[in-house]
Amino acid sequence: MNAPVTTLAPSAARRLGTMRARRVVIALLALIVLALMLASVAIGYAPVDVPAAAADLVAGRTTLPALVLWELRVPRALLGGLVGFSLGLTGAAMQGYLRNPLADPGILGISSAAALGAVIVFYGGLAASLSLALPLGGIAGAGVAALLLNALAARGSSTLGLILAGIGLSSLAGALTALALNLSPNPYAALEIVFWLMGSLSDRSLDHVLLCLPLMLVGWGLMLSIAPALDALTLGEDTAASLGVGLVSVRVRLVTGAALAVGSGVAVSGAIGFVGLVVPHLMRPLVGARPGANLLPSGLAGAVLVLAADLGVRLLATRPELKLGVVTALVGAPFLIALLLRNRGGRA
Amino acid sequence: MSLAAHDVRVVLEGRTILSDIGLTLERGHFVGLVGPNGAGKTTLLRILAALVAPRQGRVTLDGHALSGMSRDARARRIAALFQGAGIGWPMTVREIVALGRLPHRRAFAGLSGADEAAIARAMARTDIGHLADRTEPTLSSGERMRALLARALAVGAEWLLADEPVTALDPAHQLDAMALLRAVSRDGAGVVAVLHDLALAARFCDRIVVLAGGRLVADGRPEDALTDALLARVFGVTVERACAADGTRYILPWGRSGSLEDSDDAIT
């Protein structure tokens, strides 16, 4: 009995080390998110004396700086964090569930369906009459997608069936979005839709935050609750089921959680690509490959990435302003190519 | 102390995979489940682990229907080893073994002292303590099998169901794995393994269950179950029988009997 104890002792110590390393990574990321949110509040196009504006806010004085702070800066910073967290968390959950490092939050078609929902609202002219019509349309789109996918998941369809349904849903939503653009009554409406689809956090209000926050919180909870199941699924569905994992329940929680988090994210910010795909890869070397351990760090790192990109958009004062989704794609695409090349190299 | 299938019939995607299966397994025995490809061995294992529900009949654990037990309770009592899906992420061996404790853990709780002890025991038993921090892609087939077996042992279940645990292993590791499975059964667990190697099955198992075409065609001690007539009819082989230097009798598949009931094509 002596031998195993002595051989296990150092590994136990190292494991404790990786657990501590994970906590340190999470704490550091949380601090960076906070710092970036503060920076996001402080930096903008109009120079605002932030402490003075904050003092006005607290004192209840409705001065112009206080309004800028409360109506523009704070919502933008909060949304950056919320949307980023949703994308990172969903990306990690999708990759873990599908056992595929190239899965992204949109793989099941939820993002495309949310975008289509918003575009339909745009097209119908509702957006002009009600400021929240656009995000509500997006959420409705994601909801329809989630219902379809859940109907399939609850029937016990295979993972491959779920992916194929997602790809089908994604292409259909994309086609209908293109149709809306094609039939657009005037070029300006089409341009507006295209710009919206590129993703942005500018000119959002606290109403947007209040609309998506509760949905996202529930979605995050659902996805974090499947962490142990994702670990077990590393060994395949049969082994996971033999460990007490309810496969249908996991699928439904994943699809619903992703629809709530990413659907409401796309609904308020448009499509912001590559964050959910890239972030889990950045976290794996730091926190290990166990999919359940990757969820929280990926969420936080997603928030860091989106907040940083949104700061970059504002600091890079181009005319017109760069869209957030364009920046994340510009940064993300080379990373994806590097990843594919490295994977190929690893196998050869 | 028994795991039993009563008059089980399984239909998957419109095809009858198993029919008229009546089988009572006792703890403390090492049972080999053999049969040609497509005979329904893996499906029977999945039925016993409650991973598929039978169309007809029922599976009971100590007299209680498996379908009536909670998933976690079932998972704590019946461990299953499937290797087909591989290991999806480069997790460390220790993390893989720790997965065996999932049915014992409460939501969001860490590993308890009992979990740590079970993991250490399972790793010592399969002799993989030195691999604890290695990750999946760097493991040899033998090391990977031992890690997955340790994962299954870490559950600490009364039953261990293993699907082809020795396929793709070199002879030394095959012998180690079979000896280990037998030792686990001697400690009181019921062990059921799907095996393709008739020589290993006949030598190590206490009992052999033979499936062909979705039906149970023989069940008994190896020498009673694996008769020349059955081997010719079900497997299409003749065997050489002899006695090893230590006095153990063994069989070795030697030639084709030529009367194979084309079961490969008909059933797979």
Chai-1 contact restraints between the chains, C-beta under 6 A:
chainA,res_idxA,chainB,res_idxB,connection_type,confidence,min_distance_angstrom,max_distance_angstrom,comment,restraint_id
A,P4,B,A124,contact,1.0,0.0,6.0,A-B,restraint_1
A,P4,B,G129,contact,1.0,0.0,6.0,A-B,restraint_2
A,T7,B,G129,contact,1.0,0.0,6.0,A-B,restraint_3
A,T7,B,H130,contact,1.0,0.0,6.0,A-B,restraint_4
A,L8,B,A120,contact,1.0,0.0,6.0,A-B,restraint_5
A,L8,B,G129,contact,1.0,0.0,6.0,A-B,restraint_6
A,S11,B,A132,contact,1.0,0.0,6.0,A-B,restraint_7
A,S11,B,D133,contact,1.0,0.0,6.0,A-B,restraint_8
A,R14,B,D133,contact,1.0,0.0,6.0,A-B,restraint_9
A,R99,B,G88,contact,1.0,0.0,6.0,A-B,restraint_10
A,P228,B,L102,contact,1.0,0.0,6.0,A-B,restraint_11
A,D231,B,L99,contact,1.0,0.0,6.0,A-B,restraint_12
A,A232,B,L99,contact,1.0,0.0,6.0,A-B,restraint_13
A,A232,B,L102,contact,1.0,0.0,6.0,A-B,restraint_14
A,T234,B,G88,contact,1.0,0.0,6.0,A-B,restraint_15
A,T234,B,W89,contact,1.0,0.0,6.0,A-B,restraint_16
A,G236,B,A85,contact,1.0,0.0,6.0,A-B,restraint_17
A,D238,B,L51,contact,1.0,0.0,6.0,A-B,restraint_18
A,D238,B,F82,contact,1.0,0.0,6.0,A-B,restraint_19
A,T239,B,F82,contact,1.0,0.0,6.0,A-B,restraint_20
A,A241,B,L51,contact,1.0,0.0,6.0,A-B,restraint_21
A,S242,B,A49,contact,1.0,0.0,6.0,A-B,restraint_22
A,S242,B,A80,contact,1.0,0.0,6.0,A-B,restraint_23
A,L243,B,A75,contact,1.0,0.0,6.0,A-B,restraint_24
A,L243,B,L102,contact,1.0,0.0,6.0,A-B,restraint_25
A,L243,B,P103,contact,1.0,0.0,6.0,A-B,restraint_26
A,G244,B,R71,contact,1.0,0.0,6.0,A-B,restraint_27
A,G244,B,D72,contact,1.0,0.0,6.0,A-B,restraint_28
A,G244,B,A75,contact,1.0,0.0,6.0,A-B,restraint_29
A,G244,B,P103,contact,1.0,0.0,6.0,A-B,restraint_30
A,G246,B,R71,contact,1.0,0.0,6.0,A-B,restraint_31
A,A289,B,W89,contact,1.0,0.0,6.0,A-B,restraint_32
A,A289,B,P90,contact,1.0,0.0,6.0,A-B,restraint_33
A,A289,B,M91,contact,1.0,0.0,6.0,A-B,restraint_34
A,R290,B,M91,contact,1.0,0.0,6.0,A-B,restraint_35
A,R290,B,E95,contact,1.0,0.0,6.0,A-B,restraint_36
